[in-house]
Amino acid sequence: MRYRRNSAVTLAGVDLRVPDGQTVALIGTNGAGKSTLLRCLVRLVEPTDGTITIAGAVVTGASRRALRAIRRDVGFVFQRFHLIPRLSAFHNVVHGAMGRHGNRCAWPATAPASVRTEAMECLARVGLADHAARRVDALSGGQQQRVAIARMLMQRPRIILADEPVASLDPVTAHTVMDLLCAIAAERGVTVIVALHQIDLALRYADRVVGLRNGRVEFDSLMAECDRDRLDAVYTGAFG
């Protein structure tokens, strides 16, 4: 896969295959291409070249209608949460069902009863059932990220893409969020691709690590075959 923005090549020669149920950590410096790669996978940015396939469906070249269907199977967790601050946690989570039920889920009052029940179950799963009625902007950063995960669960995704989901959180909260994300993925047999800066998180949670540098894959290894020195080299450039 290749992606060019203006005159700069942001991604080049990226060739990755991720089996069902695997958790893959993308690591690399700022500007290495991690976020761009995740966004290319669902065409939030358009790849310049190459082919992307998700669960057997070709993403590149897909029509708008086909792309919407593909995106329904992909849960995206963002660093900045992408919640609506003035709405309650419950309302934000109900929005996660819009891909399945359309605009009926724009408001809890018009959403099917089954959706409202599921939204509360998702909030309970992330430990926030008691905060369902609170406005999102009254919650802590860690709580907001858990609301975002609950909203993602409402999609019932087959794949989770997480773009530095703990970058703005303190270390303890970061581990709590990663524990939750990976536990949910394991329960549901979901594939996870997560961009991380923190090497210790990659070592703890990933089955496989892909190191990006200057838009290219510097290494791609199962975590069992990797060590900290190899991961550190992504940031220092000291590959051997």
N, C-alpha and C positions, 0 to 999 in steps of 0.2 A: 504494500500500500504506500501511497505517496500523497503528500499534501503540501501545497505551495501557497503562501500568503504573500501577496504583492510580489517582490522579487526574491524573497527568502524561502528556501525549502525547509519546512518545519518538520516533516516526516519524510523519510526516504528508505525504500527497501525493507519495510516492516512486513514480516511474514510469520504469523503466529497461528497456531491451532490449539484451542482450549477444549479439552474433553468435558463432558457433563460432570457436574459436581465438584470440579476442581476450584480451589481458591488461589488466584494468581495475584501477586503483588508487583506493581510497576513502580520501580524506584528510579531516581535520577534527580539532578539539580533542577532549579527553576529554569524553565525554557527548554528542558530536555525533550519535551513532546508528550508528556504523560496525559495532561488534560486534553490536548488536541487529539490524541489517539482515542481516548474514551469517547469524545464527542463525534469523531469520525464514524465510530462503530454504529451509531444510530442517526448519523447524518445531521447532527446539530451543527456541524460544519461539514461542508462537502469535500470529500477526498478528490484530489486531482486525478489520480490514477489508481488502478488496482481493483480488486474485487473483495467485497465483504459479505460473508454469509453467516447468518445467525439462525441456529436450529433448523438448518436446511433451507431457509429463505434468503434469497439474494437481496441484500440491502441496497447495494449500488445499482442505480438504474430503476429501482422500484418506483411505481406510481405513488402519488400522495396517499391514495386509499390503502395500497399495499403497505406503505411505510407506516401508516397509523396502526395497522394490524400487527406489524413487527414490533413497534414500540410498546404495544400493550403487554408484550411478554418480557419487556426489559424494565427493571426498576432502577432509577438513577438517583443516587444519594449525592448531594452537592455539599461542598465545603460551607457555603453560605446559606444552606438549608432550603432556600426558595419556598418559604412558607408565606402566608398572608398574615402579617403581624396583628392586624386589628380583629381578626377572627379567632374563635376559640380553637383549642387543640382538636376537639371533636370535629368541628366544621372542616378544618384542614384535612383531617384523616378521611372524612367522607369524600372529599375531592378525589382521593385515590381511586375511587370506583367509577369515575367519569368515563374512562376508556371502555368499560363494560356496559354502563347504563346511560351514558350521555348526560345531557344537561339536567336531567332529573336530580343528579347528585351535586348540582351547583349549590343547593341549599339542603340542609338536613331535613327540613319539613317536607320537602317534595321527594326525598330519596326513599326507595323501598324500605320497609321495616327490616328486611334481611340485611340491607346495607348498614343501617344504623346499628343493628346488633353486632355485625362484623366489625364495624369501626370501634365499638367499645371493647371487643375482644382483642383487637390489634393494640389499642392503648393499654389494655391490661397486660399484654405480652411484653410491652416495653416498660412496664411498671408505672404507667401514668394514668390509670383509670381514675384516680382521685383528682386529677388535674384536667379532666375532660372539658369542663366549662370555663377554664381560665383562658384569657387571651394569650396568644403566643408571645406577644411582646412583654408579658409579665413573667415569662419563664426564663430560667438560666440557659446558657448556651448548650450545655449538655442535655437539658430537658428538651430544648428545641430540636436538637439533632435526633433525639429519640422520637419526637413527634414526626419528624421527616421519615424516619425508618418505619413507623407505624403507617404513615400514608403510603409508603412504598409497598408495604405488605398488602394493602388493600388492592393493589394491582394484581396480586397473585403471580408475581413474575417468575419466569424460568431462569432468568439471568439477572444478576445485580451488578451494576457498574457504580463504583463509589469513587468520587474524585476528591481525594484528600479530605475524607469525612471527619477527621479529628484534628486537622491542622490548627484550628482556632481554639482547641480545648486544652485544659491542663492535663498533665500526664495521668493522673488517677482517673479523671473522667474519660480520657481517650481510651484507656484500657477497658473501662466499663462499656463504652460504645462499641469497641471492637469485639469484646466478648459477646455482646448481644447480637451484633451483625453476623458473626461467624456461627453462633449457636443456632440462629434462625436458618441460616443457609444449610447447616448440617441437618436440621430437622426436616427441611423441605427438599433436600437434595438439589439445591440451587447452585449454579455456577456463579462465582464471584470474581470480578476483576477490580482491584482496588489500587488507586494511586496513593503512594505513601512517601513521606520524607523520612520518617522515623525507622531506622534500620532494625531497632529492637522489636518494633511491631511486626515488621515483615518476617523476622526470624521466628516470632512466636505464633503468628496466625496463618502464614501462607504455606501452601503445598509446593509452590513453585514461585520463582522470582525472575522477573525480566528487567534487566538493567538498560535504561535508555540514556544515550548521551548524544547531544547535537542531532536529535531526530532519528537516530539509528539504534538498532538493538546491539548493544555491546556484549551481552551474554544472556542466555536463557537456560535456567538450570532448575531441576528439582531441589527443593530446600534441603533434602537429605544429603545431597551431593555438594552443598555449598557451605561456606563459612563466612564469618564476619569480615575477614580481610578481603574476600572477593566482593562483598557488598560495598565495603568502604571504598574500593577502587573505582566504583561508579562516580564517586564525588571527587576523588583525587586525580583520576585519569591514569592511575598507576596499574594498568593491566599488564599481566605477564603471561 
